[in-house]
Amino acid sequence: MGISSSKYQISSEGVIFSIEDDGTIVRIARISEKGKIEPIRKHGKVDEEAISEATHLSLNFFLMFFLIIFAVATVILTVLWLDEKSDREKQTFEIEKLRNNSSQTELDLREAETKLAVSTQENKDLEVKLEICGKRLFNNPPKQEEPPQPKETETKIPTYEQDDGLFTITSIEVRNTTENPKNIISDFGERITSDSAKFLQLRIRYASYIYGQKVLDVKIFDANGHLRSGTNSKENYTYSAKDIDVFRTDAGSYLFKTSWGSSNTGFWPKGRTRIEIWSDGKFLKATEFEIY
């Protein structure tokens, strides 16, 4: 199959030919690999008119081919240009967005710096106020509150004189151990039962405006109101903790190195048990807890 005009045709092999009225095919010329038209001699002659018309047909063919190529190239370039234009618009939009975000971030940073400066100044003012309060508190230490009055079932337990306020016990905690205080049966804040209660170990928290060593005397009243004591107990006390190092602080803590009680089951009866801590004959603090 080839390309045809009104009289001449070009085959797929590049041969220019014509079909006569009687159906005879006449080969006129051939298009070489270099694109030149080479005449095909017939009986030693060349049909000049056929060659001219074939040449014109070939030129029209190549012109049409280049026009198609040009149109395709134009479409491709147009599409690429539109894509590039779209990319430029997107990049411009992103740049403007980043600029706006940067401006907002700068405003937020300035606002944060302002708040930080105000907060820093407020902290400095608070430190000054705390320092003034601390000096006032040191010069005028608070007095220890009166110990709670015993309940009706504890009418045998009297009230006692307060400490001078330079050393104040703020809380007393109790746990249940074996004779070795490191072996804990019921820890601080846990339930203590009569059948498991052995030795009671204390931990105190204190505030002190002095430093040095103190001796703390302990009184333990069982649920029946009896002051418990042993063969080595100091008179009117259950036991004593000696040479306790006290530091000048408002949040001190001390764990008694020893515990007091018995290995015998039932040594501590069920009910409210009261513990008092004294020093130099002065009452410091008391607490009560339940033995179940």
KEDREN-651622 format. One record per residue (C-alpha): residue number from 1; x, y, z; residue in three letters. Coordinates in nm, 2 decimals. Layout:
BEGIN
{site NUM; {X; Y; Z}; 'ALA'},
...
//
This chain:
BEGIN
{site 1; {0.00; 0.00; 0.00}; 'MET'},
{site 2; {0.13; 0.35; -0.08}; 'GLY'},
{site 3; {0.06; 0.72; -0.09}; 'ILE'},
{site 4; {-0.14; 0.82; -0.40}; 'SER'},
{site 5; {-0.23; 1.13; -0.59}; 'SER'},
{site 6; {-0.46; 1.17; -0.89}; 'SER'},
{site 7; {-0.22; 0.98; -1.11}; 'LYS'},
{site 8; {0.09; 0.87; -0.93}; 'TYR'},
{site 9; {0.14; 0.67; -0.61}; 'GLN'},
{site 10; {0.43; 0.59; -0.37}; 'ILE'},
{site 11; {0.46; 0.24; -0.23}; 'SER'},
{site 12; {0.57; 0.16; 0.12}; 'SER'},
{site 13; {0.91; 0.07; -0.02}; 'GLU'},
{site 14; {0.95; 0.42; -0.16}; 'GLY'},
{site 15; {0.88; 0.34; -0.52}; 'VAL'},
{site 16; {0.69; 0.59; -0.73}; 'ILE'},
{site 17; {0.45; 0.43; -0.98}; 'PHE'},
{site 18; {0.14; 0.49; -1.18}; 'SER'},
{site 19; {-0.14; 0.27; -1.29}; 'ILE'},
{site 20; {-0.24; 0.30; -1.65}; 'GLU'},
{site 21; {-0.59; 0.28; -1.79}; 'ASP'},
{site 22; {-0.54; -0.08; -1.89}; 'ASP'},
{site 23; {-0.43; -0.17; -1.53}; 'GLY'},
{site 24; {-0.06; -0.18; -1.61}; 'THR'},
{site 25; {0.17; -0.06; -1.32}; 'ILE'},
{site 26; {0.45; 0.16; -1.44}; 'VAL'},
{site 27; {0.75; 0.21; -1.20}; 'ARG'},
{site 28; {0.88; 0.56; -1.25}; 'ILE'},
{site 29; {1.13; 0.64; -0.97}; 'ALA'},
{site 30; {1.26; 0.53; -0.63}; 'ARG'},
{site 31; {1.32; 0.75; -0.32}; 'ILE'},
{site 32; {1.66; 0.66; -0.19}; 'SER'},
{site 33; {1.77; 0.63; 0.17}; 'GLU'},
{site 34; {1.91; 0.98; 0.15}; 'LYS'},
{site 35; {1.57; 1.12; 0.03}; 'GLY'},
{site 36; {1.67; 1.17; -0.33}; 'LYS'},
{site 37; {1.45; 1.07; -0.62}; 'ILE'},
{site 38; {1.63; 0.83; -0.85}; 'GLU'},
{site 39; {1.46; 0.76; -1.19}; 'PRO'},
{site 40; {1.39; 0.41; -1.30}; 'ILE'},
{site 41; {1.49; 0.37; -1.67}; 'ARG'},
{site 42; {1.26; 0.18; -1.89}; 'LYS'},
{site 43; {1.40; 0.07; -2.22}; 'HIS'},
{site 44; {1.69; 0.31; -2.16}; 'GLY'},
{site 45; {1.46; 0.62; -2.13}; 'LYS'},
{site 46; {1.34; 0.83; -1.84}; 'VAL'},
{site 47; {0.99; 0.97; -1.83}; 'ASP'},
{site 48; {1.08; 1.33; -1.75}; 'GLU'},
{site 49; {0.71; 1.44; -1.70}; 'GLU'},
{site 50; {0.66; 1.15; -1.46}; 'ALA'},
{site 51; {0.97; 1.23; -1.27}; 'ILE'},
{site 52; {0.87; 1.59; -1.23}; 'SER'},
{site 53; {0.52; 1.50; -1.10}; 'GLU'},
{site 54; {0.67; 1.24; -0.87}; 'ALA'},
{site 55; {0.92; 1.49; -0.74}; 'THR'},
{site 56; {0.63; 1.73; -0.67}; 'HIS'},
{site 57; {0.44; 1.45; -0.49}; 'LEU'},
{site 58; {0.74; 1.37; -0.28}; 'SER'},
{site 59; {0.79; 1.74; -0.18}; 'LEU'},
{site 60; {0.42; 1.76; -0.08}; 'ASN'},
{site 61; {0.46; 1.44; 0.12}; 'PHE'},
{site 62; {0.76; 1.58; 0.31}; 'PHE'},
{site 63; {0.60; 1.92; 0.36}; 'LEU'},
{site 64; {0.29; 1.75; 0.51}; 'MET'},
{site 65; {0.52; 1.54; 0.73}; 'PHE'},
{site 66; {0.70; 1.84; 0.86}; 'PHE'},
{site 67; {0.38; 2.03; 0.92}; 'LEU'},
{site 68; {0.25; 1.74; 1.13}; 'ILE'},
{site 69; {0.58; 1.73; 1.32}; 'ILE'},
{site 70; {0.56; 2.11; 1.37}; 'PHE'},
{site 71; {0.20; 2.09; 1.50}; 'ALA'},
{site 72; {0.28; 1.81; 1.74}; 'VAL'},
{site 73; {0.59; 2.00; 1.87}; 'ALA'},
{site 74; {0.38; 2.32; 1.91}; 'THR'},
{site 75; {0.12; 2.13; 2.12}; 'VAL'},
{site 76; {0.39; 1.97; 2.33}; 'ILE'},
{site 77; {0.57; 2.30; 2.39}; 'LEU'},
{site 78; {0.24; 2.47; 2.47}; 'THR'},
{site 79; {0.15; 2.20; 2.73}; 'VAL'},
{site 80; {0.50; 2.23; 2.88}; 'LEU'},
{site 81; {0.47; 2.60; 2.90}; 'TRP'},
{site 82; {0.13; 2.58; 3.07}; 'LEU'},
{site 83; {0.27; 2.32; 3.32}; 'ASP'},
{site 84; {0.57; 2.55; 3.39}; 'GLU'},
{site 85; {0.34; 2.85; 3.44}; 'LYS'},
{site 86; {0.12; 2.64; 3.68}; 'SER'},
{site 87; {0.44; 2.54; 3.87}; 'ASP'},
{site 88; {0.55; 2.90; 3.89}; 'ARG'},
{site 89; {0.21; 3.00; 4.03}; 'GLU'},
{site 90; {0.22; 2.73; 4.29}; 'LYS'},
{site 91; {0.57; 2.82; 4.39}; 'GLN'},
{site 92; {0.47; 3.19; 4.42}; 'THR'},
{site 93; {0.17; 3.09; 4.63}; 'PHE'},
{site 94; {0.39; 2.87; 4.86}; 'GLU'},
{site 95; {0.64; 3.15; 4.90}; 'ILE'},
{site 96; {0.37; 3.40; 5.00}; 'GLU'},
{site 97; {0.23; 3.14; 5.24}; 'LYS'},
{site 98; {0.57; 3.09; 5.40}; 'LEU'},
{site 99; {0.62; 3.47; 5.43}; 'ARG'},
{site 100; {0.28; 3.50; 5.60}; 'ASN'},
{site 101; {0.36; 3.21; 5.84}; 'ASN'},
{site 102; {0.70; 3.36; 5.91}; 'SER'},
{site 103; {0.54; 3.69; 6.00}; 'SER'},
{site 104; {0.29; 3.52; 6.23}; 'GLN'},
{site 105; {0.57; 3.32; 6.39}; 'THR'},
{site 106; {0.77; 3.63; 6.45}; 'GLU'},
{site 107; {0.46; 3.80; 6.61}; 'LEU'},
{site 108; {0.41; 3.49; 6.83}; 'ASP'},
{site 109; {0.78; 3.49; 6.93}; 'LEU'},
{site 110; {0.76; 3.85; 7.03}; 'ARG'},
{site 111; {0.45; 3.79; 7.23}; 'GLU'},
{site 112; {0.61; 3.49; 7.41}; 'ALA'},
{site 113; {0.92; 3.70; 7.49}; 'GLU'},
{site 114; {0.70; 3.97; 7.64}; 'THR'},
{site 115; {0.51; 3.71; 7.85}; 'LYS'},
{site 116; {0.84; 3.56; 7.96}; 'LEU'},
{site 117; {0.97; 3.90; 8.07}; 'ALA'},
{site 118; {0.66; 3.96; 8.27}; 'VAL'},
{site 119; {0.67; 3.62; 8.43}; 'SER'},
{site 120; {1.04; 3.66; 8.52}; 'THR'},
{site 121; {0.96; 3.99; 8.69}; 'GLN'},
{site 122; {0.67; 3.83; 8.88}; 'GLU'},
{site 123; {0.90; 3.55; 8.99}; 'ASN'},
{site 124; {1.15; 3.80; 9.12}; 'LYS'},
{site 125; {0.88; 3.99; 9.31}; 'ASP'},
{site 126; {0.76; 3.66; 9.46}; 'LEU'},
{site 127; {1.12; 3.57; 9.56}; 'GLU'},
{site 128; {1.15; 3.90; 9.74}; 'VAL'},
{site 129; {0.82; 3.85; 9.92}; 'LYS'},
{site 130; {0.92; 3.49; 10.02}; 'LEU'},
{site 131; {1.25; 3.62; 10.15}; 'GLU'},
{site 132; {1.07; 3.88; 10.36}; 'ILE'},
{site 133; {0.83; 3.62; 10.49}; 'CYS'},
{site 134; {1.11; 3.38; 10.57}; 'GLY'},
{site 135; {1.29; 3.64; 10.78}; 'LYS'},
{site 136; {0.97; 3.73; 10.96}; 'ARG'},
{site 137; {0.90; 3.36; 11.03}; 'LEU'},
{site 138; {1.26; 3.30; 11.16}; 'PHE'},
{site 139; {1.24; 3.60; 11.39}; 'ASN'},
{site 140; {0.89; 3.51; 11.51}; 'ASN'},
{site 141; {0.87; 3.13; 11.49}; 'PRO'},
{site 142; {0.51; 2.98; 11.50}; 'PRO'},
{site 143; {0.40; 2.83; 11.83}; 'LYS'},
{site 144; {0.31; 2.47; 11.84}; 'GLN'},
{site 145; {-0.06; 2.40; 11.85}; 'GLU'},
{site 146; {-0.21; 2.24; 12.16}; 'GLU'},
{site 147; {-0.22; 1.86; 12.13}; 'PRO'},
{site 148; {-0.56; 1.71; 12.06}; 'PRO'},
{site 149; {-0.76; 1.63; 12.37}; 'GLN'},
{site 150; {-0.79; 1.26; 12.44}; 'PRO'},
{site 151; {-1.12; 1.09; 12.38}; 'LYS'},
{site 152; {-1.35; 0.97; 12.66}; 'GLU'},
{site 153; {-1.19; 0.62; 12.64}; 'THR'},
{site 154; {-0.85; 0.79; 12.71}; 'GLU'},
{site 155; {-0.94; 0.99; 13.02}; 'THR'},
{site 156; {-0.62; 0.86; 13.19}; 'LYS'},
{site 157; {-0.40; 1.04; 12.94}; 'ILE'},
{site 158; {-0.33; 1.41; 13.05}; 'PRO'},
{site 159; {-0.23; 1.70; 12.83}; 'THR'},
{site 160; {0.12; 1.84; 12.85}; 'TYR'},
{site 161; {0.33; 2.15; 12.80}; 'GLU'},
{site 162; {0.43; 2.26; 12.45}; 'GLN'},
{site 163; {0.78; 2.29; 12.31}; 'ASP'},
{site 164; {0.92; 2.65; 12.26}; 'ASP'},
{site 165; {0.86; 2.63; 11.88}; 'GLY'},
{site 166; {1.22; 2.62; 11.77}; 'LEU'},
{site 167; {1.19; 2.25; 11.70}; 'PHE'},
{site 168; {0.84; 2.14; 11.58}; 'THR'},
{site 169; {0.73; 1.79; 11.48}; 'ILE'},
{site 170; {0.47; 1.82; 11.20}; 'THR'},
{site 171; {0.37; 1.45; 11.17}; 'SER'},
{site 172; {0.43; 1.10; 11.30}; 'ILE'},
{site 173; {0.41; 0.79; 11.09}; 'GLU'},
{site 174; {0.40; 0.43; 11.22}; 'VAL'},
{site 175; {0.49; 0.09; 11.06}; 'ARG'},
{site 176; {0.50; -0.27; 11.18}; 'ASN'},
{site 177; {0.83; -0.46; 11.17}; 'THR'},
{site 178; {1.00; -0.76; 11.32}; 'THR'},
{site 179; {1.26; -0.71; 11.59}; 'GLU'},
{site 180; {1.49; -0.62; 11.30}; 'ASN'},
{site 181; {1.35; -0.29; 11.17}; 'PRO'},
{site 182; {1.46; -0.37; 10.82}; 'LYS'},
{site 183; {1.20; -0.66; 10.80}; 'ASN'},
{site 184; {0.88; -0.48; 10.74}; 'ILE'},
{site 185; {0.54; -0.64; 10.80}; 'ILE'},
{site 186; {0.31; -0.34; 10.74}; 'SER'},
{site 187; {0.47; -0.03; 10.59}; 'ASP'},
{site 188; {0.38; 0.33; 10.66}; 'PHE'},
{site 189; {0.01; 0.40; 10.58}; 'GLY'},
{site 190; {-0.08; 0.03; 10.56}; 'GLU'},
{site 191; {-0.33; -0.16; 10.79}; 'ARG'},
{site 192; {-0.18; -0.31; 11.11}; 'ILE'},
{site 193; {-0.36; -0.60; 11.26}; 'THR'},
{site 194; {-0.34; -0.73; 11.62}; 'SER'},
{site 195; {-0.24; -1.08; 11.52}; 'ASP'},
{site 196; {0.05; -0.95; 11.31}; 'SER'},
{site 197; {0.16; -0.64; 11.51}; 'ALA'},
{site 198; {0.51; -0.69; 11.66}; 'LYS'},
{site 199; {0.74; -0.39; 11.68}; 'PHE'},
{site 200; {0.64; -0.04; 11.60}; 'LEU'},
{site 201; {0.89; 0.19; 11.42}; 'GLN'},
{site 202; {0.84; 0.56; 11.39}; 'LEU'},
{site 203; {0.92; 0.82; 11.13}; 'ARG'},
{site 204; {0.88; 1.19; 11.20}; 'ILE'},
{site 205; {0.88; 1.50; 10.99}; 'ARG'},
{site 206; {0.99; 1.83; 11.15}; 'TYR'},
{site 207; {1.06; 2.20; 11.11}; 'ALA'},
{site 208; {1.36; 2.33; 11.30}; 'SER'},
{site 209; {1.52; 2.68; 11.36}; 'TYR'},
{site 210; {1.81; 2.52; 11.54}; 'ILE'},
{site 211; {2.07; 2.26; 11.46}; 'TYR'},
{site 212; {2.25; 2.00; 11.67}; 'GLY'},
{site 213; {2.15; 1.69; 11.85}; 'GLN'},
{site 214; {1.84; 1.61; 12.04}; 'LYS'},
{site 215; {1.70; 1.32; 12.25}; 'VAL'},
{site 216; {1.34; 1.22; 12.18}; 'LEU'},
{site 217; {1.14; 1.03; 12.44}; 'ASP'},
{site 218; {0.85; 0.82; 12.32}; 'VAL'},
{site 219; {0.53; 0.72; 12.50}; 'LYS'},
{site 220; {0.31; 0.45; 12.36}; 'ILE'},
{site 221; {-0.04; 0.40; 12.51}; 'PHE'},
{site 222; {-0.22; 0.09; 12.40}; 'ASP'},
{site 223; {-0.60; 0.06; 12.32}; 'ALA'},
{site 224; {-0.67; 0.01; 12.69}; 'ASN'},
{site 225; {-0.49; 0.34; 12.78}; 'GLY'},
{site 226; {-0.19; 0.17; 12.94}; 'HIS'},
{site 227; {0.15; 0.32; 12.90}; 'LEU'},
{site 228; {0.36; 0.04; 12.76}; 'ARG'},
{site 229; {0.72; 0.00; 12.89}; 'SER'},
{site 230; {0.99; -0.26; 12.93}; 'GLY'},
{site 231; {1.27; -0.34; 13.17}; 'THR'},
{site 232; {1.50; -0.09; 13.01}; 'ASN'},
{site 233; {1.24; 0.18; 12.97}; 'SER'},
{site 234; {1.30; 0.53; 13.11}; 'LYS'},
{site 235; {1.06; 0.62; 13.39}; 'GLU'},
{site 236; {0.72; 0.73; 13.25}; 'ASN'},
{site 237; {0.84; 0.66; 12.90}; 'TYR'},
{site 238; {0.83; 0.36; 12.66}; 'THR'},
{site 239; {1.17; 0.42; 12.51}; 'TYR'},
{site 240; {1.41; 0.70; 12.40}; 'SER'},
{site 241; {1.60; 0.78; 12.08}; 'ALA'},
{site 242; {1.93; 0.95; 12.15}; 'LYS'},
{site 243; {2.17; 1.17; 11.96}; 'ASP'},
{site 244; {1.93; 1.25; 11.68}; 'ILE'},
{site 245; {2.10; 1.50; 11.43}; 'ASP'},
{site 246; {1.87; 1.79; 11.37}; 'VAL'},
{site 247; {1.92; 2.04; 11.09}; 'PHE'},
{site 248; {1.78; 2.39; 11.04}; 'ARG'},
{site 249; {1.50; 2.32; 10.79}; 'THR'},
{site 250; {1.13; 2.35; 10.74}; 'ASP'},
{site 251; {1.10; 2.00; 10.59}; 'ALA'},
{site 252; {1.32; 1.77; 10.79}; 'GLY'},
{site 253; {1.26; 1.39; 10.82}; 'SER'},
{site 254; {1.40; 1.13; 11.06}; 'TYR'},
{site 255; {1.34; 0.75; 11.07}; 'LEU'},
{site 256; {1.39; 0.60; 11.41}; 'PHE'},
{site 257; {1.67; 0.35; 11.40}; 'LYS'},
{site 258; {1.50; 0.12; 11.65}; 'THR'},
{site 259; {1.15; -0.02; 11.69}; 'SER'},
{site 260; {0.97; -0.12; 12.01}; 'TRP'},
{site 261; {0.73; -0.40; 12.08}; 'GLY'},
{site 262; {0.74; -0.78; 12.12}; 'SER'},
{site 263; {0.75; -1.09; 11.91}; 'SER'},
{site 264; {0.46; -1.24; 12.10}; 'ASN'},
{site 265; {0.13; -1.25; 11.91}; 'THR'},
{site 266; {-0.14; -1.03; 12.07}; 'GLY'},
{site 267; {0.11; -0.80; 12.24}; 'PHE'},
{site 268; {-0.08; -0.50; 12.09}; 'TRP'},
{site 269; {-0.46; -0.52; 12.15}; 'PRO'},
{site 270; {-0.71; -0.41; 11.90}; 'LYS'},
{site 271; {-0.83; -0.04; 11.91}; 'GLY'},
{site 272; {-0.69; 0.31; 11.90}; 'ARG'},
{site 273; {-0.32; 0.33; 12.00}; 'THR'},
{site 274; {-0.16; 0.67; 12.09}; 'ARG'},
{site 275; {0.20; 0.77; 12.05}; 'ILE'},
{site 276; {0.35; 1.08; 12.21}; 'GLU'},
{site 277; {0.70; 1.23; 12.15}; 'ILE'},
{site 278; {0.87; 1.44; 12.42}; 'TRP'},
{site 279; {1.20; 1.62; 12.45}; 'SER'},
{site 280; {1.36; 1.76; 12.76}; 'ASP'},
{site 281; {1.04; 1.70; 12.95}; 'GLY'},
{site 282; {0.83; 1.90; 12.69}; 'LYS'},
{site 283; {0.55; 1.76; 12.48}; 'PHE'},
{site 284; {0.61; 1.79; 12.11}; 'LEU'},
{site 285; {0.36; 1.58; 11.91}; 'LYS'},
{site 286; {0.10; 1.30; 11.94}; 'ALA'},
{site 287; {-0.07; 1.08; 11.69}; 'THR'},
{site 288; {-0.33; 0.80; 11.70}; 'GLU'},
{site 289; {-0.38; 0.50; 11.48}; 'PHE'},
{site 290; {-0.60; 0.19; 11.47}; 'GLU'},
{site 291; {-0.49; -0.16; 11.53}; 'ILE'},
{site 292; {-0.74; -0.40; 11.37}; 'TYR'},
//
